[in-house]
Amino acid sequence: MAVQINPSILSADFARLADEAKAVEGADWLHVDVMDNHFVPNLTLGVPVVESLARATDTPLDLHLMIEAPDRWAPQYVEAGASSVTFHVEAAAAPVRLAREIRAKGARASMALKPATPIEPYEDLLPELDMLLIMTVEPGFGGQSFLDIMLPKIRRTRELIAKHGLELWLQVDGGVSESTIERCAEAGADVFVAGSAVYGAQDPAEAVRALREQARSATANASWACDH
């Protein structure tokens, strides 16, 4: 399974988003955090900015909706140009219906879990998804420290994916850097959101390449990848 690196524009200069998107053109996706100051205590951007960003870059947009009522708003982000839309299961009223609606509109459907939310109750939902996001920090702010206690949860999720024979991407977001990405890959993640580790580097594009190489090397030696 291919490793993917998704730089998070939460760590970019919001006054220069088009330039910041170009700075990481070698990335697989551009991760865009949408926060409403209700579901999480922070406010970022909305549909108009996503529309503008989609026009400014050829890198597909990976939207992470940290908002209340994603059932209402998620389809609008697909229409705005998102190629993947992630909603939080803690906020969704009807996650299966929402995932199907996102897919029907032509985007990949993804579901996110906060650190305290276990994966096991949602095992039956996995076939409805294209990606599952495990938060490795509490959502709301960039630059937080990676929570090592999430590694067993990543492993359990990878085991469930294998159990059902799914081609489901497993994404991690929060504190992903050169010092943590290998542990995430070894545990079973294959899609990595990196904010400060990319946009805090002198050469963001090189940082993406270096992180991808680290993750590839760790994945090649991981037991889950060898069994896949």
C-alpha positions as CSV (number, residue, x, y, z in Angstrom):
1,M,0.0,0.0,0.0
2,A,1.4,3.4,-1.0
3,V,2.5,5.9,1.6
4,Q,1.0,9.3,1.3
5,I,2.0,12.6,2.8
6,N,-0.6,15.4,3.3
7,P,0.8,18.8,4.4
8,S,-1.6,20.7,6.6
9,I,-2.2,24.3,5.6
10,L,-3.1,25.0,9.3
11,S,0.6,25.5,9.7
12,A,1.0,27.6,6.6
13,D,0.8,31.4,6.1
14,F,-2.9,32.1,5.6
15,A,-2.1,35.3,3.8
16,R,-0.2,33.4,1.1
17,L,-2.2,30.2,0.7
18,A,-1.8,29.9,-3.1
19,D,2.0,30.2,-2.7
20,E,2.0,27.8,0.3
21,A,0.1,25.2,-1.8
22,K,2.7,25.5,-4.6
23,A,5.5,25.1,-2.1
24,V,4.4,21.5,-1.5
25,E,3.4,20.5,-5.0
26,G,5.1,17.1,-4.6
27,A,2.7,16.2,-1.8
28,D,0.0,13.6,-2.4
29,W,-2.8,15.8,-0.9
30,L,-3.2,19.2,0.7
31,H,-4.8,18.8,4.1
32,V,-7.3,21.5,4.9
33,D,-8.7,21.9,8.4
34,V,-12.1,23.5,8.7
35,M,-13.0,24.5,12.3
36,D,-16.2,26.3,13.4
37,N,-15.3,27.3,17.0
38,H,-18.0,25.0,18.3
39,F,-16.9,21.4,17.8
40,V,-13.4,22.6,18.5
41,P,-12.2,25.8,20.2
42,N,-10.8,27.4,17.1
43,L,-12.0,29.1,13.9
44,T,-10.3,28.7,10.5
45,L,-11.9,28.8,7.1
46,G,-15.0,27.9,5.1
47,V,-16.4,27.1,1.7
48,P,-15.3,30.3,-0.1
49,V,-11.6,29.8,0.8
50,V,-11.8,26.1,-0.2
51,E,-13.2,27.1,-3.5
52,S,-10.3,29.6,-4.1
53,L,-7.7,27.1,-2.9
54,A,-9.1,24.4,-5.3
55,R,-8.6,26.8,-8.2
56,A,-5.1,27.7,-7.1
57,T,-3.6,24.3,-6.9
58,D,-3.6,21.0,-8.8
59,T,-2.9,19.1,-5.6
60,P,-6.1,17.4,-4.5
61,L,-7.7,18.8,-1.3
62,D,-8.2,16.6,1.7
63,L,-10.8,18.3,3.9
64,H,-11.0,17.6,7.6
65,L,-14.2,19.0,9.0
66,M,-13.9,19.7,12.7
67,I,-17.4,21.2,12.8
68,E,-20.9,20.6,14.2
69,A,-23.6,19.3,11.8
70,P,-21.3,17.8,9.2
71,D,-24.3,16.1,7.7
72,R,-25.5,19.5,6.6
73,W,-22.2,21.0,5.5
74,A,-20.0,18.2,4.1
75,P,-21.6,18.0,0.7
76,Q,-21.0,21.7,0.1
77,Y,-17.2,21.1,0.5
78,V,-17.3,18.5,-2.2
79,E,-19.0,21.0,-4.4
80,A,-16.3,23.5,-3.5
81,G,-13.6,21.3,-4.9
82,A,-12.6,18.8,-2.1
83,S,-11.5,15.4,-3.4
84,S,-11.7,13.8,0.1
85,V,-14.0,14.9,3.0
86,T,-13.5,13.8,6.5
87,F,-16.2,14.2,9.1
88,H,-16.0,13.4,12.8
89,V,-18.1,10.5,14.0
90,E,-18.7,12.4,17.3
91,A,-20.5,15.1,15.4
92,A,-22.3,13.2,12.6
93,A,-26.0,12.4,13.1
94,A,-26.0,9.6,10.4
95,P,-22.4,8.7,9.5
96,V,-23.3,5.9,7.0
97,R,-25.8,8.1,5.1
98,L,-23.2,11.0,5.1
99,A,-20.4,8.8,3.8
100,R,-22.7,7.6,1.0
101,E,-23.6,11.1,0.1
102,I,-20.0,12.3,0.0
103,R,-19.2,9.3,-2.3
104,A,-22.2,9.9,-4.5
105,K,-21.0,13.5,-5.1
106,G,-17.6,12.2,-6.3
107,A,-15.3,12.5,-3.3
108,R,-13.6,10.0,-1.0
109,A,-15.5,9.6,2.3
110,S,-13.5,9.6,5.5
111,M,-14.4,9.4,9.2
112,A,-12.3,10.8,12.0
113,L,-12.1,9.7,15.6
114,K,-10.9,11.9,18.5
115,P,-8.2,10.4,20.8
116,A,-10.8,9.2,23.4
117,T,-13.1,7.6,20.8
118,P,-12.6,3.9,20.4
119,I,-12.6,2.3,17.0
120,E,-14.4,-1.0,17.9
121,P,-18.0,0.4,18.0
122,Y,-17.6,1.5,14.4
123,E,-16.2,-1.7,12.9
124,D,-19.3,-2.3,10.9
125,L,-19.0,1.2,9.3
126,L,-15.6,0.6,7.8
127,P,-16.8,-0.8,4.5
128,E,-18.7,2.5,3.9
129,L,-15.5,4.5,4.1
130,D,-12.5,5.2,1.9
131,M,-10.3,6.4,4.7
132,L,-10.3,6.5,8.5
133,L,-8.5,9.3,10.4
134,I,-7.2,8.6,13.9
135,M,-6.4,11.9,15.7
136,T,-3.0,11.7,17.5
137,V,-3.7,15.0,19.3
138,E,-6.8,16.6,20.6
139,P,-8.3,18.4,17.5
140,G,-8.4,22.1,17.4
141,F,-4.8,23.5,17.1
142,G,-1.7,22.8,15.2
143,G,1.8,22.3,16.6
144,Q,0.7,19.9,19.4
145,S,2.8,17.0,20.7
146,F,2.1,13.5,19.4
147,L,0.2,11.2,21.8
148,D,2.0,7.9,21.9
149,I,-1.0,6.3,23.6
150,M,-2.7,6.3,20.2
151,L,-0.3,3.8,18.7
152,P,-2.2,0.7,20.0
153,K,-5.4,2.2,18.6
154,I,-3.7,2.5,15.2
155,R,-2.7,-1.1,15.4
156,R,-6.2,-2.3,16.4
157,T,-7.6,-0.3,13.5
158,R,-5.2,-1.8,11.0
159,E,-6.1,-5.3,12.3
160,L,-9.8,-4.6,11.7
161,I,-9.1,-3.4,8.2
162,A,-7.2,-6.6,7.5
163,K,-9.9,-8.7,9.1
164,H,-12.5,-7.3,6.6
165,G,-10.1,-7.3,3.6
166,L,-10.7,-3.6,3.0
167,E,-8.6,-1.3,0.9
168,L,-9.2,1.4,3.5
169,W,-6.6,4.2,4.0
170,L,-5.6,4.8,7.6
171,Q,-4.6,8.4,8.2
172,V,-3.0,9.9,11.3
173,D,-3.1,13.6,12.1
174,G,-1.4,15.4,15.0
175,G,2.3,15.8,15.9
176,V,3.5,13.8,12.9
177,S,7.1,14.6,12.3
178,E,10.5,13.0,11.5
179,S,10.6,11.7,15.1
180,T,7.1,10.2,15.1
181,I,6.2,9.2,11.6
182,E,8.1,5.8,11.7
183,R,6.2,4.7,14.8
184,C,2.9,5.6,13.1
185,A,3.9,3.6,9.9
186,E,5.0,0.6,11.9
187,A,1.7,0.6,13.8
188,G,-0.3,0.6,10.5
189,A,-0.9,4.1,9.2
190,D,-0.3,4.8,5.6
191,V,-1.5,8.4,5.2
192,F,0.2,11.1,7.2
193,V,-0.9,14.7,7.9
194,A,2.1,16.9,8.7
195,G,1.8,20.6,9.5
196,S,4.7,22.1,11.4
197,A,7.1,19.4,10.2
198,V,6.5,20.6,6.6
199,Y,5.7,24.3,6.8
200,G,8.2,24.9,9.6
201,A,11.0,23.6,7.4
202,Q,13.3,25.7,5.3
203,D,12.3,23.7,2.2
204,P,8.7,22.3,2.6
205,A,8.9,20.2,-0.6
206,E,12.1,18.5,0.7
207,A,10.5,17.9,4.1
208,V,7.6,16.1,2.3
209,R,10.1,13.9,0.4
210,A,12.0,13.1,3.6
211,L,8.9,12.2,5.6
212,R,7.7,10.0,2.7
213,E,11.0,8.2,2.6
214,Q,11.0,7.6,6.4
215,A,7.4,6.3,6.2
216,R,8.2,4.0,3.3
217,S,11.2,2.5,5.0
218,A,9.2,1.9,8.2
219,T,6.3,0.4,6.3
220,A,8.6,-2.0,4.4
221,N,9.7,-3.5,7.7
222,A,6.3,-3.5,9.4
223,S,4.6,-6.8,10.1
224,W,1.2,-5.5,9.0
225,A,2.5,-4.5,5.5
226,C,4.3,-7.9,5.1
227,D,1.1,-9.7,5.9
228,H,-1.0,-7.6,3.6
